[in-house]
């Protein structure tokens, strides 16, 4: 087992300029590990309100208070200039999101965190091939967390990358203490899943499959956001920090999030990770095509600065109509994060953004699409007359989105 971990960690280490990497069963598990190590319970963490609600519950499980950041409405990145000094002074850490692979402004956030003497933690789940400030996303913080469920399609596994390699043994011990032991039944289910999914797609039984998963308790979301269950959440907060009180929220869409991997799972992950460069090239090509379409926020972007986005957030006037049009061509739209977390959770569970309007606008109009299907998406949107939209005057900052993106490259 140790040698299998080591092989995966060494591959990731090479991608991050030698940063120490620790294999974990999921990004959410790794993020919890990092938050517990770097933040004392009761601390306040700046994060993006346009983010998976699972991540919100991971922050709560670590015994921390989420503080929602203002965003740039063109790409969903953190708008550092819009964060008031009073908010900066009360923080214990900053957590980036790098939404869909669009980098948050890590150089500026790094400088802020250094001034304040607090850690910068990078959630790089969507950004395994993205760069910012001439460096890979994930090389700016004290720790960064990657997912192998996204670009590789492994649907399991991830890494915690560490700026200080001396912390590896301590974090590895904390990981092993939190892991659930590998189960033969879970391992077999994981290995069979790709073939079952291919059969379902071939028979066009996707809707029936989702209904079955819901009946079995493997798919809890009926809407974009999972039910908050405020009464139960208050009780869980009283028992924080700890994963157990928040298990019903943190496990959503990935019940094996803290399960130790078996050898078959690790071998399959290794094969998929070995193909990552080719996968990233495909994502980059599709991203460039989508960003330079009429719905793309980066029209005219230099090809050298295009990121291999996991999903490309096209800006459309009527997102529901666009989703329906794509669904008719069997193109599923996922990774929607609407409404923003401060609207979803309310002031009882999070500090609301001091400037919520840009995030609300982006969450309502962003259509995240798979860049590998760029040609089909453009064809459908044009054929059905889906109209592009731009942020209203005064909602976006004064800088130009394309120059910001070029600087991040």
C-alpha positions in Angstrom: 0.0 0.0 0.0 2.8 2.4 1.0 4.6 1.8 -2.4 1.4 2.5 -4.3 0.8 5.7 -2.4 4.5 6.7 -3.1 4.2 6.2 -6.9 1.1 8.5 -7.1 2.7 11.1 -4.8 5.9 11.1 -6.8 4.0 11.9 -10.0 2.1 14.7 -8.4 5.3 16.0 -6.8 6.8 16.4 -10.2 3.9 18.5 -11.4 4.3 20.9 -8.5 8.0 21.6 -8.7 8.9 19.1 -6.0 6.3 20.1 -3.4 5.7 17.3 -0.9 2.5 15.5 -1.7 0.3 13.3 0.5 -2.3 11.0 -1.0 -5.8 11.2 0.5 -9.0 9.4 -0.5 -10.8 12.6 -1.6 -10.3 16.4 -1.9 -12.9 17.1 0.8 -11.0 14.8 3.2 -7.7 16.5 2.4 -9.2 19.9 2.9 -10.5 18.9 6.4 -7.1 17.6 7.2 -5.5 20.9 6.2 -8.0 23.1 8.0 -7.7 21.1 11.2 -3.9 21.4 11.1 -3.6 25.1 10.3 -6.7 26.6 11.9 -7.7 26.6 15.6 -11.4 25.9 16.2 -13.4 29.1 16.3 -11.3 30.8 13.6 -12.7 32.6 10.6 -11.9 31.5 7.0 -12.4 33.7 3.9 -13.9 31.6 1.1 -15.9 31.9 -2.1 -19.7 31.9 -1.9 -19.9 30.3 -5.3 -18.6 26.9 -4.3 -19.8 23.4 -3.6 -21.9 23.3 -0.4 -19.9 20.2 0.6 -16.9 22.4 1.1 -18.9 24.8 3.2 -19.8 21.9 5.5 -16.2 20.8 5.6 -15.2 24.2 6.9 -17.9 24.0 9.6 -16.8 20.4 10.5 -13.3 21.8 11.1 -14.9 24.0 13.8 -14.5 27.2 11.7 -16.7 30.1 10.7 -17.0 30.7 6.9 -16.6 34.3 5.8 -17.9 34.8 2.3 -15.7 36.9 -0.1 -16.7 39.3 -2.8 -16.2 37.9 -6.3 -15.4 39.1 -9.8 -18.7 38.5 -11.7 -16.8 37.6 -14.9 -15.1 34.4 -13.7 -16.1 33.9 -10.1 -12.6 34.6 -8.7 -12.1 36.3 -5.3 -12.0 40.1 -5.6 -9.3 41.0 -3.1 -9.8 44.7 -3.5 -13.5 44.5 -2.4 -12.6 42.8 0.9 -12.8 45.5 3.7 -9.9 45.9 6.0 -12.2 45.0 8.9 -12.8 41.6 7.4 -9.1 40.9 6.7 -8.2 41.7 10.3 -10.6 39.1 11.7 -9.4 36.2 9.6 -7.6 33.0 10.6 -7.0 31.8 7.1 -7.9 32.3 3.4 -9.3 29.4 1.3 -9.2 29.7 -2.5 -11.6 27.9 -4.8 -10.1 28.4 -8.3 -13.6 27.9 -9.6 -13.8 25.6 -12.6 -10.0 26.0 -12.9 -10.0 29.8 -13.2 -7.3 30.8 -10.7 -8.0 33.0 -7.8 -5.4 35.9 -7.4 -3.0 33.8 -5.4 0.0 36.3 -5.6 -2.2 39.0 -4.0 -3.7 36.6 -1.5 -0.3 35.3 -0.6 0.9 38.9 0.1 -2.1 39.6 2.2 -1.7 36.4 4.2 1.9 37.1 4.8 1.1 40.6 6.1 -1.6 39.2 8.4 0.5 36.2 9.5 -2.3 33.7 8.5 -2.1 30.6 6.3 -3.3 30.5 2.6 -4.9 27.2 1.8 -5.7 26.4 -1.9 -8.6 24.2 -3.0 -7.3 23.1 -6.4 -9.9 20.5 -7.1 -10.8 22.1 -10.4 -7.4 23.4 -11.2 -4.9 20.6 -11.5 -3.4 22.1 -14.7 -4.0 25.8 -14.1 -1.3 28.4 -13.5 -1.2 31.8 -11.8 1.6 34.3 -11.6 3.8 31.9 -13.6 3.4 29.0 -11.2 1.1 26.1 -10.9 -2.1 26.6 -8.8 -1.3 24.8 -5.6 2.2 26.2 -5.1 1.3 29.4 -3.3 -0.2 28.3 0.0 1.0 26.5 3.1 -1.1 23.6 1.8 -3.1 22.9 -1.3 -5.6 20.1 -2.0 -6.2 18.4 -5.3 -8.9 16.0 -6.6 -8.4 13.1 -8.9 -12.2 12.9 -9.4 -12.2 15.8 -11.8 -9.7 16.0 -14.8 -8.6 12.4 -14.5 -12.1 11.0 -14.0 -10.8 8.6 -11.3 -13.8 9.4 -9.1 -11.6 8.8 -6.1 -8.4 10.1 -4.5 -6.6 13.4 -4.2 -3.5 15.0 -2.7 -2.5 17.4 0.0 0.6 19.3 -1.2 2.7 20.9 1.5 5.1 23.9 1.4 6.9 22.5 4.4 8.0 18.9 3.8 8.8 18.5 7.5 5.0 18.4 8.1 4.4 15.2 6.1 4.8 12.7 8.9 2.4 14.6 11.2 -0.3 15.0 8.5 0.1 11.4 7.3 -0.5 10.2 10.9 -3.6 12.5 11.1 -4.8 11.1 7.8 -4.4 7.5 8.9 -6.2 8.1 12.1 -9.3 9.5 10.2 -9.3 6.9 7.5 -11.9 4.1 7.4 -10.4 0.7 6.4 -10.8 -0.4 2.8 -13.8 -2.8 2.2 -13.9 -5.5 -0.4 -17.5 -4.7 -1.4 -16.6 -1.0 -1.9 -13.6 -1.9 -3.9 -15.5 -4.2 -6.2 -18.3 -1.6 -6.7 -15.7 1.0 -7.6 -14.0 -1.2 -10.2 -17.3 -2.2 -11.8 -18.8 1.3 -11.8 -17.1 2.5 -15.1 -18.6 -0.4 -17.0 -22.0 0.0 -15.5 -22.0 3.7 -16.3 -21.0 3.0 -19.9 -23.8 0.5 -20.3 -26.3 3.0 -18.8 -25.2 5.7 -21.3 -25.3 3.3 -24.2 -28.9 2.3 -23.3 -29.9 5.9 -22.7 -31.0 5.1 -19.2 -29.4 8.0 -17.4 -32.6 9.3 -15.8 -33.6 5.9 -14.6 -30.1 5.4 -13.2 -30.2 8.6 -11.2 -33.6 7.7 -9.8 -32.3 4.3 -8.7 -29.3 6.0 -7.0 -31.6 8.3 -5.1 -33.7 5.4 -3.9 -30.5 3.7 -2.7 -29.4 6.8 -0.9 -26.4 7.3 -3.1 -27.6 10.6 -4.6 -29.0 13.0 -2.1 -29.5 16.2 -4.2 -32.9 16.9 -5.6 -31.9 20.5 -6.3 -28.6 22.3 -7.0 -28.0 22.8 -3.3 -28.5 19.9 -0.8 -31.1 20.6 2.0 -29.4 22.7 4.8 -31.4 21.1 7.7 -30.8 24.1 10.0 -32.0 22.4 13.2 -29.7 19.4 12.7 -26.9 21.7 11.6 -27.1 23.6 14.9 -26.7 20.4 16.8 -23.7 19.3 14.7 -22.0 22.7 15.3 -22.3 22.1 19.0 -20.2 19.0 18.5 -17.6 20.5 16.2 -14.8 20.0 15.3 -15.2 16.5 13.9 -16.3 14.7 10.8 -18.8 12.4 12.5 -21.4 15.1 13.3 -21.3 16.4 9.7 -21.1 13.1 8.0 -24.6 13.3 6.3 -23.6 16.6 4.6 -19.9 15.9 3.9 -20.5 12.5 2.3 -23.0 13.8 -0.4 -22.1 12.6 -3.9 -19.1 10.6 -2.5 -19.9 8.2 0.3 -16.4 6.8 0.1 -14.8 10.2 0.9 -12.8 8.8 3.9 -12.4 5.2 2.8 -8.9 3.8 2.6 -8.1 2.8 -1.0 -7.5 -0.8 -2.0 -4.9 -1.9 -4.5 -7.3 -2.0 -7.5 -8.5 1.5 -6.8 -4.9 2.7 -6.6 -3.9 0.9 -9.8 -6.7 2.4 -11.8 -6.0 5.9 -10.4 -2.4 5.5 -11.4 -3.3 4.6 -15.0 -5.6 7.6 -15.3 -3.1 10.0 -13.7 -0.5 8.8 -16.3 -2.8 10.1 -19.1 -3.3 13.5 -17.5 -1.1 15.5 -19.9 -3.2 14.4 -22.9 -6.4 15.1 -20.9 -5.2 18.6 -20.1 -4.4 19.3 -23.7 -7.9 18.4 -24.7 -9.4 20.6 -22.0 -7.2 23.5 -23.0 -8.2 23.3 -26.6 -11.9 23.1 -25.8 -11.5 26.0 -23.3 -10.0 28.2 -25.9 -12.8 27.5 -28.3 -15.5 28.2 -25.7 -13.9 31.3 -24.2 -13.6 32.9 -27.6 -17.3 32.2 -28.4 -19.9 34.8 -28.0 -20.7 33.4 -24.5 -17.2 33.3 -23.3 -15.8 35.8 -20.8 -12.3 35.6 -22.3 -13.0 36.5 -26.0 -9.7 37.3 -27.7 -7.6 35.7 -25.0 -4.0 34.8 -26.0 -3.8 31.1 -26.6 -0.6 30.9 -24.5 -2.6 32.0 -21.4 -5.6 29.6 -21.8 -6.1 27.4 -18.8 -7.2 23.7 -19.1 -10.4 24.4 -17.3 -12.4 21.6 -15.8 -15.6 23.4 -16.8 -15.9 26.6 -18.8 -18.4 29.0 -17.3 -20.2 30.5 -20.3 -22.3 33.6 -19.5 -25.8 33.2 -20.7 -29.0 35.3 -20.3 -31.3 32.4 -19.6 -29.4 29.5 -18.0 -32.4 27.3 -17.5 -33.2 27.5 -21.2 -29.6 26.7 -22.1 -29.5 23.7 -19.8 -32.7 22.4 -21.3 -31.4 22.8 -24.8 -28.2 21.0 -24.0 -30.1 18.2 -22.2 -32.0 17.5 -25.4 -28.6 16.6 -26.9 -27.7 14.4 -23.9 -25.2 17.0 -22.6 -25.6 17.2 -18.9 -24.9 20.4 -17.0 -23.4 19.9 -13.6 -21.3 21.8 -11.1 -23.8 24.6 -10.6 -23.4 26.5 -7.4 -26.5 28.7 -7.1 -27.6 30.4 -4.9 -24.3 31.7 -3.3 -23.5 30.2 0.1 -24.5 33.3 2.1 -27.9 33.2 0.6 -28.1 29.4 1.0 -26.9 29.2 4.6 -27.9 32.6 6.0 -26.1 34.7 8.7 -26.7 32.1 11.4 -24.0 29.8 9.8 -21.8 32.2 7.8 -20.6 35.8 7.6 -22.3 37.2 4.4 -20.2 38.8 1.7 -19.8 42.6 2.1 -20.5 42.9 -1.6 -22.9 40.0 -2.6 -24.3 41.3 -5.9 -21.5 40.1 -8.2 -21.5 36.6 -6.8 -25.3 36.4 -7.1 -25.1 37.6 -10.7 -22.4 35.1 -11.6 -24.1 32.2 -9.9 -27.3 33.0 -11.8 -25.8 33.4 -15.3 -22.8 31.0 -15.4 -23.3 27.9 -17.5 -20.4 25.5 -16.7 -19.8 23.2 -19.7 -17.4 20.4 -20.4 -14.7 21.7 -22.7 -14.3 18.3 -24.3 -17.7 18.8 -25.9 -17.0 22.4 -27.0 -18.1 21.9 -30.6 -21.5 20.3 -29.6 -22.2 23.0 -27.0 -21.6 25.8 -29.4 -23.7 24.2 -32.1 -26.6 23.7 -29.6 -26.5 27.2 -28.2 -26.4 28.8 -31.6 -29.1 26.6 -33.0 -31.5 27.4 -30.1 -30.7 31.1 -30.0 -29.2 31.2 -26.5 -28.2 34.8 -25.8 -24.9 35.8 -24.2 -24.9 38.4 -21.3 -22.2 40.6 -19.7 -22.1 42.0 -16.2 -24.1 45.2 -15.9 -22.1 48.5 -15.7 -20.8 49.1 -12.2 -21.0 45.4 -11.1 -17.6 44.4 -12.4 -14.4 46.0 -11.3 -12.5 48.5 -13.4 -9.8 46.2 -14.6 -10.2 44.1 -17.8 -10.9 40.4 -17.4 -8.7 39.3 -20.2 -5.7 41.2 -18.9 -6.3 39.8 -15.4 -6.4 36.3 -16.9 -3.2 36.9 -18.9 -1.5 38.1 -15.7 -2.6 34.9 -13.9 -1.1 32.8 -16.7 
